[in-house]
Amino acid sequence: MVAFWIVFHLVLIGIPLFLYPIKINTDLYSVLPASHELHKVSEAERTLSSKTTSQFYVLVGHENFETAKKASEILYAAIKEDHSLDTVRLYVDPSSMQEIQNFLFAHRYQMQGPEMVRQLEKGEVDRISSDALSSVYGAFQFSSLDNLAKDPFLLGENSLNRYLSSSLFSSLAFGIKENVLVASDSGVQYVMLSGSLAPHVSAIAKEGHIIGRINELCAKMEKETPGLRLAFSGVPFHSYESSSNAQNEVMIISIISMLAIIVLFILVFRSPVPLVMVIGYIFVAGLTALCCTLWAFKEIHIFTFVFGTSLIGICIDYSVHFFMDWKSSQENKTGFDVRAHIFKGVILGFLTTEAGYLAVMLAPFPLLKQMALFSFAGLLSSLLTIMIIFPNLKLPTVEKRIVPLKAADILLKVYARIFALKRPAWICIWMVAIAVIISGLMRLNMENDIRGLYSMSDHLKKSEQLAARVMNLGTSGWFFIISGKSPEEVLQREERLCSRLDAEKEKGQLSSYMATTLFVPSLATQNHTYSLIREKLLPSSQNQLTQLGFGTAENEQFLADFSAASKAMVTMDSKLPSNLGPMLNTLWLGKIDGVYYSAVLPLHAKDQMVFKEMASEMDSVYFVDKMTDIGNELTRLSHIALGLVILAYALVLVVLSFVYGFRAAFRIIRTPLLACIIAASLLGHLGIPYNFFAIVGAILTLSIGIDYSLFFKENAKTMRTTMLAVLLSVVTTLLSFGALGLSSFAPVSTFGLSVLFGISFCFFLAPFNGTRPQK
């Protein structure tokens, strides 16, 4: 049998590790069913996120501009050569705007805005001509007239004005002063430094991380420069802060809980053998679960790790009951006698728990199937270890088979008094309990709002608020993604979307938007614009030039230049102004799995539903509100998971009814179910959402709680050692998971509290399924 155990684990662990690298999937879109339309653009969204989530901004402010600029230059000098940064920018090239102006002038016959195109289509040549003449001869003339003979209708100026009034440039409050971007707020001058992390650099906190060093440098400058104000914005700052806090919390909680578990095991068993065996056995079960999941899915989702922590609690339960009998029973001759004594309770607990995981595998969600397989495989490994390896351990000598039972005796006396209560007292207790439970359930919120899963510190929150006010960018948490079989198809579809956005802009639904076609129109649009200018404006060119004081020679040159411009079409492969590079690199997502994508980002948008309906009416245009979509799908997934688990326990009830009879089986099942209901009610009273992470805790409660009931049912004749074993299991489980309720990270805290409440009430209710203790 030991050989079978070795071969079994070598196959399940060795083959997957040899065939597949350990790939952890952190994509939240994996929670969506395969039929969900956003799966079509999940890779494009991930590409966009990888570009935007690495970017950060530091605003360095002071009432004196020179002081603010000097401080920003000190910070820039300290980090500009750092290899952790892909880009870092402080200075603005004075020639960059001229470069853009030259580019727009060179392509003035192709790059005109919708308003100019409409005027040309309507044949409003006189209006275009008079507007140009008014601009030239007006009292206030800011445009250069150096190229007037080449551009008598001021098409280049029109392109530039559209460029400046659209997109990001109409929203940003920054201007250029002494080659840096500067904005004013409440009398403070803010200089902007921007940058992005290198692709190989994670925002997860670690020693020497660039974000940590920026924080330290800025803190030092604030101390050394009175009146200096700093604001930080960007995902890297949030990721660094949350991961730093999480690492500190996990380290503290893990150390304290592990030390407590070690002390408990040594005090109870007075031997290092159980502790060493349990640690090794949990490690083997976890590794088996990981490898089986890799074998089946080629990757493992980060949520699966959260769910899979239930293995630790269940493994500890089985091992504690083995070692409690191993250490306390005077009748056992070998470890196989211990196995025989606990066999029925462990097997029934195993089968009922595995039935729950099998039911979850029926869900139409790959993520749920993965979670269930992870736990199923790990639990099977733990059972085989308990039944095959542990019985080979040498038993302690008879005189050393003693465990401290004082705590168990105290608890049994308490239960004896509870059982002795009269009927009226029980009625009052139940009435109060039911009223409290129902009240909490009525307050329960079962929505999954991803935004509520992260709570930033007050310092970072104020910093983001200041940066948002100063920068005045106005981006939303949602956007559009456009797909197509070719770049041209994407650009044409994007232009149709932009036309709709322009209409909403006139209605006041948004201030502007960022789109690739603002700078690189489709070839169809460029050709159309070029043709309109040839048909409508060229016949009037001689008259226009005459009114501007030019003759026939200038008109001939103008016509020759126009003819030559027919080949000057702009594409994504054209040489574009360097200043447009970062923006277009963000918006144009390019070719992904054979399909081309771009993104359009609305600015200062109001009614989200208007834009969502807009996307639904357009082909290959997707409205992406990642947080809402994933939250809704997590809620749906949570409901399905609960339904499947309830179905599984209904089946378990049928199976246990054949073993114990319906009444006894119902008493066993009711303990974890009632504990989960009470835990949910408590979360409702505390105002904590009953989200996906709380339900994962409930599933863990159901898996472990039924074991407590079975152990009390099967070991009624050894109630003292059973109580001690269950108590030790509860304490170790609560130390492992319940302490997570103290975390400041909302998902971890919710999961921890759900386990804490659920396991506590499972323990309280489980003795009611055994022989009642007597006074």
Secondary structure, DSSP 8 states (H G I E B T S, - for coil): -HHHHHHHHIIIIIHHHHHS---EE--GGGGS-TT-GGGGGHHHHHHHHHHHTTEEEEEEEESSHHHHHHHHHHHHHHHTT-TTEEEEE-B--TTHHHHHHHHHHHTTTT---HHHHHHHHTT-HHHHHHHHHHHHHSSS--S--TTTTT-TT-HHHHHHHHHHHSHHHHH---EEETTEEEEEETTEEEEEEEEEE-TT---S--TT-HHHHHHHHHHHHHHHSTT-EEEEESHHHHHHHHHHHHHHHHHHHHHHHHHHHHHHHHHHH-SHHHHHHHHHHHHHHHHHHHHHHHHHHSSEEHHHHHHHTHHHHHHHHHHHHHHHHHHH-SS--SHHHHHHHHHHHHHHHHHHHHHHHHHHTTSS-HHHHHHHHHHHHHHHHHHHIIIIIGGGS----GGG-----HHHHHHHHHHHHHHT--HHHHHHHHHHHHHHHHHHHHT------GGGG----HHHHHHHHHHHHHH---B-S-EEEEEESSHHHHHHHHHHHHHHHHHHHHTTS-SEEE-GGGTS--HHHHHHHHHHIIIIIGGGHHHHHHHTT--HHHHHHHHHHHHHGGG----TTS---GGGHHHHHHHEEEEETTEEEEEEEEES---HHHHHHHHHTSTTEEEE-HHHHHHHHHHHHHHHHHHHHHHHHHHHHHHHHHHH-HHHHHHHHHHHHHHHHHHHHHHHHHT----HHHHHHHHHHHHHHHHHHHHHHHTGGGHHHHHHHHHHHHHHHHHHTGGGGG-SSHHHHHHHHHHHHHHHHHHHHGGGGS-----
